Amino acid sequence: MLDLNEIPCDLDDEFRGCVEPAYCTPAIPIAVHEEVGESPATIRIADNEPLIGAPIAGDSTAVADDTNVVAEDNVGVAEETTGVACDAPDNIEQEIECSSQPQEPFLGMRFDTLAGAKAHYNAYARVMGFSIKSNTSRRSAYTNLVEKQQFVCNRFRKPKPVDDAAGKSYNPTGNSSRARRDESSSDEEHVDAPNEDPLLVRKVVKKRRRESIKQTGCKAKMTVKLIDGRWEVIFFVADHNHELITKPSLTKYLLSHKNISLEEETFLRILDDCNLETGQMMTLMSTFYANGFIVPYTTKTISNFRSKIRSERKGDDMAETVSYFMAKQKEDPSFYFNVKLDEDERVELLFWVDGVARKAYKESYHDCISFYTTYLTNQYNMPFAPFIGINRHGQSFMLGCGFMRDETASSFDWLFQQYLDAMGGQAPLNIITDQDYAMRASIANVFPNTVHRNCRWHIMKKAQEKLGSFLGRRPAVSQDYNECVDMSMTPDEFEQKWAAFLAKHQLEEHADFAHLYNIRRTWVPCYFRDCFFPFLKSTQRSEGFNAVLKRYVNPHNSILNFVKQYEKIQVKILVKEGGNNYMTNHLTQATWSSYPIEKQAFTTYTMTSM
């Protein structure tokens, strides 16, 4: 094993007088194209001749590895891509031309940064068909900075003992029983079963078998040392003792080549913001590369990159969201938001609404809203609570949004109060929600004059769960029940029909029918004949909006990402509303008849509602 603390005998004749071994590339003669301040054995490529095929210099992934290498300053890394030395041609007096493939390292090759040295060796390894990793390094005793670094083939470790024909691991000590115990412990974990004697009963839990690289003790390596402010190759072994990857399409599976260029990372971030799935991203990149085989990374690499994007903002997500809201408030003075923190200074409740929605609500659309809180759409599992309105084209649009940590009456009180403050104290005339008792109590507290209606679909669903078998065996009861609920025109008529219905079928003591009667004012249609619920009997508007959110928002994304996606949905709604307004105000249709009622309909209704 190479000792980095002393110079090997095959590095410099001046130190040892030894002959360079056959596996090292000899240094270039002194007479070749010298530059001021550089080692005589250094050749540099002209700045206008980029090195094709090498990774982007300055990439943050170029130095990160499992060693204690210090990340060098990226200044000058971009220069390194055009400043890597090339092999000397046969005629050293002619101009040096760089090939389109990375140069094989040689003794005396110099780099501006350690990142550039690794990037070049990794690009060379990609072409040759092997993967690299950082191995040992040496730090300065005075500055504690890395001054010598070794890069090796990722198969540099000695191979593990091979199992013999009997299935026993090779054991030089002859202790076969211990070897069997060690082998079994590597694949299984014994856990004591609960409420049992651990000496008698033990539960066997198999561990997951993980794939690992086949180690061969490969000697291929490159060692660079910091000399006069630059990194110089002082040791290089090119030969491998294992088979190399010959197909370029397979190099993306090697560990050191599982990376994405900075340009494509930027593009993938845009695709991630559009909520494309990982498979769709890979299909798109395969189209760009014209063939999926030559895409330099795998679907798993894209998935890992998306996880990295989500983790970048996880810690400061709420703080960045508040900062984003403050910036929006400077652009739009009518933008309103508020945040409630708990005793640990963590966000407990959040509410925001833009100026366009506030204006539309105050002027026209305060008569009916839909409120629903069951969609979890962020990495904190905070229920999303949108206030959904309906415009004159019968189109749903957002009148405010909130996030809640829990669905308690106090949380609903805070959220509804924020909505009331944002809308200038103007409460909605009618509101439809699901059957939540905490929400009902809060609406009665904050919106005392608002008509509150529950979603009939949820109520009927729960009734079907409890009464389905009962009504299924009694068709006459089911028919009279639907007649009483749907065909009653006034509350008085419903009361009379309900009493007759219970008496006819002897259901006065039935608990489920008694419960439906007690909450009749929240769901029976006749109690809302005089209230404006435009074609609404359920919270389908909110549920439909949740379906739209699923196409825009990933449940694992941050709150800030959700807010930005929410704005995209709002813009899309406003664009569609503008088109509908144009159709209504500037286009016309031929009437079917000459009756005045049809002409009046053209002046009363919009084009989309007719």
C-alpha positions in Angstrom: 0.0 0.0 0.0 1.3 3.5 -0.9 2.6 5.5 1.9 1.6 9.1 1.3 4.1 10.5 3.8 7.1 9.5 1.6 7.8 9.8 -2.0 7.9 6.4 -3.8 11.2 5.5 -5.5 9.5 5.5 -8.9 8.5 9.1 -8.8 11.6 11.1 -9.3 15.1 10.1 -10.2 16.4 13.1 -8.3 15.2 11.6 -5.0 15.8 7.9 -5.4 17.6 7.3 -8.7 15.1 4.5 -9.5 13.6 3.7 -12.9 10.0 4.4 -13.5 7.8 1.2 -13.5 6.1 0.0 -16.6 2.6 0.9 -15.3 3.3 4.6 -14.9 3.2 7.1 -17.7 6.6 8.8 -18.0 6.9 12.5 -17.6 7.1 14.7 -20.7 10.6 16.0 -21.7 11.6 19.4 -20.4 11.7 21.1 -23.8 8.0 20.9 -24.4 6.0 24.2 -24.4 6.9 25.6 -21.0 4.9 28.3 -19.3 6.2 30.8 -16.8 5.9 29.6 -13.2 4.9 26.1 -14.2 6.7 22.8 -13.9 8.7 22.0 -17.1 6.6 18.8 -17.4 3.4 20.7 -17.7 1.5 21.3 -21.0 -1.6 23.4 -21.0 -4.5 23.5 -23.6 -5.5 26.7 -25.2 -8.5 28.4 -23.5 -10.5 28.1 -26.7 -10.2 24.4 -26.8 -12.6 22.9 -24.3 -12.2 19.4 -23.0 -15.2 17.4 -24.3 -16.6 14.6 -22.3 -15.3 15.8 -18.9 -17.8 16.6 -16.1 -18.6 20.3 -15.6 -15.8 21.8 -13.5 -16.9 23.3 -10.2 -19.7 20.8 -9.8 -20.4 20.4 -6.1 -20.5 16.6 -6.5 -17.0 16.5 -7.9 -15.3 16.6 -4.5 -18.0 15.2 -2.1 -17.1 11.6 -1.2 -16.7 9.3 1.8 -13.2 10.7 2.7 -12.0 13.7 4.7 -11.1 15.7 1.7 -11.5 19.5 2.2 -13.8 21.1 -0.4 -11.5 23.5 -2.3 -12.6 26.9 -3.5 -14.4 26.7 -6.8 -12.6 29.7 -8.1 -10.5 28.6 -11.0 -12.3 25.3 -11.5 -13.9 26.4 -14.7 -10.4 27.3 -16.0 -9.3 23.7 -15.2 -11.5 22.2 -17.8 -9.6 24.1 -20.4 -6.3 23.9 -18.7 -5.7 20.1 -18.3 -2.4 18.8 -19.7 -2.3 16.5 -22.7 0.1 13.8 -23.7 3.0 15.0 -25.8 2.7 14.2 -29.5 5.4 12.5 -31.4 6.6 15.9 -32.8 6.8 18.0 -29.7 7.6 21.1 -31.8 4.2 21.1 -33.4 1.1 22.7 -31.8 -0.5 20.5 -29.1 -4.1 19.5 -30.1 -6.5 18.0 -27.5 -8.6 15.1 -28.4 -12.3 15.0 -27.9 -11.9 12.4 -25.0 -10.3 13.0 -21.6 -6.6 12.7 -21.5 -5.0 9.8 -19.6 -3.3 11.2 -16.5 0.5 11.2 -16.5 3.3 12.2 -14.1 3.6 16.0 -14.0 0.1 16.7 -15.1 -1.1 19.7 -13.1 -4.5 21.1 -12.1 -5.6 24.4 -10.6 -7.9 22.8 -8.0 -8.4 19.5 -6.3 -11.9 19.4 -7.7 -10.5 19.8 -11.2 -8.1 16.9 -10.6 -10.9 14.6 -9.5 -13.3 15.8 -12.3 -10.6 15.0 -14.9 -9.8 11.5 -13.4 -13.5 10.8 -13.2 -14.1 11.8 -16.8 -11.2 9.5 -17.8 -12.7 6.7 -15.7 -16.1 7.2 -17.5 -14.4 6.7 -20.9 -12.4 3.7 -19.7 -15.4 2.1 -18.0 -14.7 2.1 -14.2 -15.7 4.2 -11.2 -13.5 6.1 -8.8 -13.5 7.2 -5.2 -11.4 9.3 -3.0 -9.1 7.3 -0.7 -6.5 8.5 1.7 -5.4 12.1 2.1 -2.7 14.0 4.0 -3.2 17.3 5.7 -0.7 20.0 6.4 0.4 20.2 10.1 0.3 24.0 9.9 -2.9 24.8 7.9 -4.8 21.6 8.4 -5.6 21.7 4.7 -5.3 18.7 2.4 -2.0 18.8 0.5 -2.0 15.3 -0.9 -5.0 13.2 -2.2 -5.3 9.7 -3.6 -8.1 8.7 -6.0 -8.6 5.0 -6.6 -10.7 2.5 -8.5 -13.8 1.7 -6.5 -12.7 -2.0 -6.5 -9.5 -1.2 -4.6 -10.4 -3.2 -1.5 -9.4 -6.8 -1.0 -12.1 -9.3 -1.9 -14.1 -10.9 0.8 -13.7 -14.7 1.6 -15.5 -16.8 -1.0 -18.0 -19.4 0.3 -16.8 -23.0 -0.3 -18.9 -25.8 -1.8 -20.4 -26.7 1.6 -21.8 -23.2 2.0 -19.4 -22.3 4.9 -17.4 -19.1 4.9 -13.6 -19.4 4.7 -12.3 -19.4 8.2 -8.5 -19.5 8.7 -8.8 -20.0 12.4 -10.8 -23.2 12.1 -13.6 -22.0 14.3 -16.4 -23.2 12.1 -19.1 -22.7 14.7 -18.3 -19.1 15.2 -18.2 -18.6 11.4 -21.6 -20.0 11.1 -22.9 -17.8 13.9 -21.4 -14.7 12.2 -22.8 -15.7 8.9 -26.3 -16.2 10.2 -26.1 -12.9 12.2 -25.3 -11.0 9.0 -28.6 -12.1 7.4 -30.9 -12.5 10.4 -31.7 -10.6 13.6 -33.2 -12.3 16.6 -35.8 -10.3 18.4 -37.4 -11.4 21.6 -41.1 -12.1 21.2 -43.4 -10.0 23.6 -44.7 -11.7 26.8 -42.5 -14.7 26.2 -39.3 -16.0 27.9 -36.4 -14.6 25.8 -34.4 -17.8 26.5 -37.1 -20.0 25.0 -38.8 -18.1 22.2 -37.0 -15.7 19.9 -38.5 -14.1 16.8 -36.3 -14.1 13.7 -36.3 -11.0 11.6 -34.5 -11.2 8.3 -32.5 -8.2 7.4 -32.6 -6.7 3.9 -29.8 -7.9 1.7 -28.1 -5.0 0.1 -26.1 -5.1 -3.1 -22.4 -4.3 -2.9 -19.5 -3.8 -5.3 -17.4 -6.8 -6.1 -13.9 -6.0 -4.7 -10.8 -7.2 -6.5 -8.0 -5.3 -4.8 -7.5 -3.2 -7.9 -4.3 -1.1 -7.9 -5.4 1.5 -10.4 -5.0 4.9 -8.8 -3.9 8.5 -9.2 -2.2 10.6 -6.5 -2.0 14.4 -6.7 0.0 16.7 -4.4 -0.2 20.4 -3.8 3.1 21.9 -5.3 3.5 25.6 -5.7 -0.2 26.3 -5.3 -1.2 23.7 -8.0 -2.1 20.0 -7.8 0.4 17.8 -9.6 0.1 14.1 -10.5 2.9 12.4 -8.6 1.7 8.8 -9.0 -0.5 7.0 -11.5 -1.3 3.4 -12.1 -3.5 2.7 -15.2 -3.8 -1.1 -15.2 -6.9 -2.8 -13.6 -7.2 -6.4 -12.5 -10.9 -6.7 -13.4 -13.1 -6.3 -16.4 -14.0 -2.8 -17.4 -17.4 -1.5 -18.7 -17.2 -1.5 -22.5 -20.7 -0.2 -23.3 -21.0 3.5 -22.8 -24.7 3.1 -21.9 -23.8 1.2 -18.8 -21.4 3.7 -17.3 -24.3 5.6 -15.7 -24.7 2.7 -13.3 -21.2 3.3 -11.9 -21.3 5.1 -8.6 -19.0 8.1 -9.4 -20.9 8.7 -12.7 -24.3 8.9 -11.2 -24.5 12.7 -11.5 -26.5 15.3 -13.4 -25.0 18.3 -15.1 -25.9 21.8 -13.7 -27.8 22.7 -16.8 -30.0 19.6 -16.7 -30.5 20.0 -12.9 -32.0 23.5 -13.6 -34.3 21.9 -16.2 -35.3 19.1 -13.9 -36.1 21.7 -11.2 -38.5 23.3 -13.7 -40.1 20.0 -14.4 -40.4 19.3 -10.7 -42.2 22.6 -10.2 -44.7 21.5 -12.9 -45.3 18.4 -10.7 -44.2 15.9 -13.4 -43.7 12.4 -12.2 -40.2 10.9 -12.2 -41.0 8.5 -15.0 -42.4 11.4 -17.1 -39.2 13.3 -16.5 -37.1 10.4 -17.6 -39.2 9.9 -20.7 -38.7 13.6 -21.6 -35.0 13.4 -21.2 -34.9 10.2 -23.3 -36.6 12.2 -26.0 -34.0 14.9 -25.8 -31.1 12.4 -26.0 -33.0 10.6 -28.9 -32.5 7.3 -27.1 -33.0 6.3 -23.5 -29.8 4.2 -23.5 -27.5 7.2 -23.8 -29.1 9.3 -21.1 -26.2 9.6 -18.6 -28.2 8.9 -15.5 -31.0 6.6 -14.4 -34.6 7.2 -13.2 -33.4 6.5 -9.6 -30.9 9.3 -10.0 -33.7 11.7 -10.9 -35.7 10.4 -8.0 -32.8 11.1 -5.6 -32.4 14.6 -7.1 -36.0 15.3 -6.4 -35.6 14.2 -2.8 -32.7 16.6 -2.5 -34.8 19.4 -3.8 -37.5 18.7 -1.2 -35.0 18.5 1.6 -33.3 21.8 0.7 -36.2 23.9 2.0 -37.5 21.6 4.7 -35.8 23.2 7.6 -36.5 26.9 6.7 -39.6 26.3 4.7 -42.1 28.3 6.8 -39.7 31.2 7.2 -39.2 31.3 3.5 -42.9 31.1 3.0 -43.5 34.1 5.2 -40.7 36.0 3.5 -42.4 35.2 0.1 -45.7 36.5 1.4 -44.0 39.8 2.6 -42.5 40.2 -0.9 -45.9 39.6 -2.4 -47.4 42.2 -0.1 -45.0 44.8 -1.5 -46.0 43.9 -5.1 -49.7 43.8 -4.2 -50.7 46.0 -1.3 -54.1 44.2 -1.2 -52.5 40.9 -0.5 -53.4 39.6 3.0 -51.8 37.0 5.1 -51.4 36.1 8.8 -49.5 33.4 10.7 -50.1 32.0 14.2 -47.2 30.4 16.1 -47.3 28.0 19.0 -45.3 28.3 22.2 -42.3 26.7 20.4 -42.3 29.4 17.7 -43.6 26.9 15.1 -46.3 27.7 12.6 -49.6 26.4 13.8 -52.0 28.2 11.5 -51.6 30.0 8.2 -54.0 32.0 6.0 -53.5 34.1 2.9 -55.7 35.6 0.1 -54.6 37.8 -2.9 -56.0 41.2 -3.8 -58.0 40.0 -6.8 -60.0 37.5 -4.7 -60.7 40.1 -2.0 -62.0 42.5 -4.6 -64.2 39.9 -6.3 -65.6 38.7 -3.0 -66.5 42.2 -1.8 -68.1 43.3 -5.0 -70.0 40.2 -6.3 -69.2 36.8 -4.8 -69.9 36.9 -1.1 -73.3 35.2 -1.4 -72.1 31.5 -1.2 -68.8 29.8 -0.5 -67.8 26.1 -0.1 -65.4 25.1 2.6 -63.7 21.7 2.9 -60.6 20.5 4.8 -59.8 16.9 4.2 -57.0 17.1 1.5 -53.5 16.7 3.0 -51.1 18.1 0.4 -47.8 18.9 2.0 -44.9 17.2 3.8 -46.1 18.4 7.2 -49.5 16.7 6.9 -51.3 20.0 7.6 -54.9 20.0 6.3 -55.4 22.4 3.5 -58.5 24.6 3.9 -59.6 26.5 0.8 -62.5 28.9 0.6 -64.1 28.2 -2.8 -66.5 30.6 -4.6 -68.5 30.5 -7.8 -68.3 33.3 -10.4 -71.0 34.3 -12.9 -69.8 31.7 -15.4 -70.4 28.9 -12.9 -66.7 28.5 -12.5 -65.0 27.7 -9.2 -62.3 30.1 -8.0 -60.4 30.6 -4.7 -61.3 33.2 -2.2 -58.6 32.4 0.3 -56.6 29.5 1.6 -55.4 28.2 5.0 -53.3 25.5 6.6 -54.2 24.0 10.0 -52.2 21.8 12.2 -55.4 20.4 13.8 -59.1 20.7 13.1 -60.3 21.9 16.4 -62.9 24.6 17.2 -60.2 27.1 18.3 -58.3 26.6 15.0 -61.5 27.1 13.0 -62.3 30.2 15.0 -58.9 31.7 14.1 -59.1 30.8 10.4 -62.7 32.2 10.0 -61.8 35.3 11.9 -58.8 35.9 9.5 -61.1 35.4 6.6 -63.6 37.9 8.1 -60.8 40.5 8.7 -59.4 40.0 5.1 -62.9 40.6 3.6 -63.5 43.8 5.5 -65.9 42.2 8.1 -68.3 41.0 5.4 -69.4 37.4 6.2 -70.7 35.1 3.6 -74.4 34.9 3.2 -74.4 31.1 2.8 -71.7 28.4 3.4 -71.7 24.7 2.7 -69.3 22.3 4.5 -69.0 18.7 5.5 -70.5 17.4 8.7 -67.9 18.5 11.2 -69.2 19.5 14.6 -66.1 21.6 15.5 -66.5 23.5 12.3 -70.3 24.0 12.9 -69.6 25.5 16.3 -67.0 27.8 14.9 -69.2 29.0 12.1 -72.0 29.8 14.5 -69.5 31.7 16.6 -67.8 33.8 13.9 -70.5 33.9 11.2 -73.7 34.0 13.3 -75.9 35.4 10.5 -74.6 33.0 7.8 -76.8 30.1 6.6 -74.8 26.9 7.2 -75.6 23.9 5.1 -74.0 20.4 5.3 -73.0 18.3 2.4 -76.0 16.1 1.7 -73.8 13.5 0.0 -71.8 12.9 3.2 -74.9 12.6 5.3 -76.6 10.2 2.9 -73.4 8.1 2.7 -73.3 7.7 6.5 -77.0 7.0 6.5 -76.5 4.3 3.9 -73.8 2.7 6.0 -76.1 2.4 8.9 -79.5 2.0 7.2 -78.5 0.3 3.9 -79.4 -3.2 4.9 -82.5 -2.0 6.7 -83.8 -0.2 3.7 -82.7 -2.9 1.3 -85.0 -5.4 2.9 -87.9 -2.8 3.0 -88.3 -1.2 -0.5 -91.5 0.6 0.6 -89.6 2.3 3.5 -86.9 3.5 1.1 -89.4 4.9 -1.4 -91.4 6.8 1.3 -88.1 8.1 2.8 -86.9 9.6 -0.5 -90.3 11.0 -1.2 -90.4 12.8 2.1 -86.9 14.3 1.7 -86.8 15.3 -1.9 -90.4 16.2 -2.7 -91.2 18.4 0.3 -91.5 22.1 -0.8 -91.7 23.8 2.6 -90.5 22.9 6.1 -94.1 22.5 7.3 -94.8 20.0 4.5 -91.6 18.1 5.4 -92.7 17.9 9.1 -96.1 16.5 8.2 -94.7 13.9 5.7 -91.9 12.9 8.2 -94.4 12.2 11.0 -96.6 10.2 8.6 -93.6 8.3 7.4 -92.5 7.3 10.9 -96.1 6.3 11.9 -96.7 4.3 8.8 -93.6 2.1 9.2 -93.5 2.2 13.0 -90.1 3.9 13.2 -90.7 6.4 16.1 -88.1 4.6 18.3 -85.5 4.1 15.6 -82.3 5.9 16.7 -80.8 6.5 13.2 -84.0 8.1 11.8 -84.3 10.2 15.0 -80.7 11.5 14.4 -81.5 12.4 10.8 -84.5 14.3 12.0 -82.6 16.2 14.6 -80.1 17.6 12.0 -82.8 18.2 9.4 -82.1 21.9 9.1 -78.6 21.3 7.9 -79.3 19.0 4.9 -83.0 18.7 3.9 -83.4 20.8 0.7 -86.7 22.5 1.7 -85.0 24.4 4.5 -82.8 26.2 1.9 -85.4 27.1 -0.7 -85.0 30.8 0.0 -81.1 30.7 0.2 -78.7 31.0 -2.7 -76.8 27.8 -3.2 -76.2 27.8 -7.0 -76.7 24.2 -8.0 -75.1 23.0 -4.8 -76.1 20.2 -2.5 -72.7 19.0 -1.6 -69.1 20.1 -1.3 -68.3 18.9 -4.8 -66.8 22.3 -5.7 -64.2 21.9 -3.0 -63.6 18.3 -3.8 -63.3 19.1 -7.5 -60.7 21.7 -6.7 -58.8 19.1 -4.6 -58.7 17.0 -7.7 -57.1 19.9 -9.6 -54.5 20.3 -6.8 -53.4 16.7 -7.2 -52.3 17.5 -10.7 -50.3 20.5 -9.6 -49.0 19.7 -6.1 -46.9 16.8 -4.9 -48.0 15.7 -1.3 -44.3 15.5 -0.3 -43.4 19.0 -1.4 -43.0 22.0 0.9 -45.5 24.7 1.8 -43.7 27.3 -0.3 -43.9 25.0 -3.3 -47.7 24.6 -2.7 -48.1 28.4 -2.5 -46.4 28.9 -5.8 -48.4 26.1 -7.4 -51.6 27.7 -6.0 -50.8 30.9 -7.7 -50.4 29.0 -11.0 -53.9 27.6 -10.6 -55.3 31.0 -9.7 -53.7 32.5 -12.8 -55.2 29.7 -15.0 -58.6 30.4 -13.5 -58.4 34.1 -14.2 -57.2 33.5 -17.7 -60.2 31.3 -18.4 -62.5 33.8 -16.7 -61.2 36.5 -19.0 -62.0 34.3 -22.1 -65.5 33.7 -20.8 -66.0 37.5 -20.2 -64.9 38.1 -23.8 -67.4 35.6 -25.1 -70.2 37.1 -23.1 -69.5 40.8 -23.8 -68.3 40.7 -27.4 -69.9 37.6 -29.0 -73.5 36.7 -29.8 -75.5 33.8 -31.0 -78.5 33.6 -33.2 -81.8 33.1 -31.3 -83.9 30.0 -31.9 -87.2 31.9 -31.8 -88.6 35.4 -31.7 -90.0 35.0 -28.2 -89.1 37.9 -25.8 -88.1 35.4 -23.0 -85.2 34.2 -25.2 -84.0 37.7 -25.8 -84.2 38.4 -22.1 -82.1 35.3 -21.4 -79.4 36.6 -23.7 -79.2 39.8 -21.7 -79.4 38.1 -18.3 -77.2 35.0 -18.5 -73.6 34.6 -19.6 -72.7 32.7 -22.8 -71.2 29.8 -20.7 -74.3 29.4 -18.5 -76.8 29.2 -21.4 
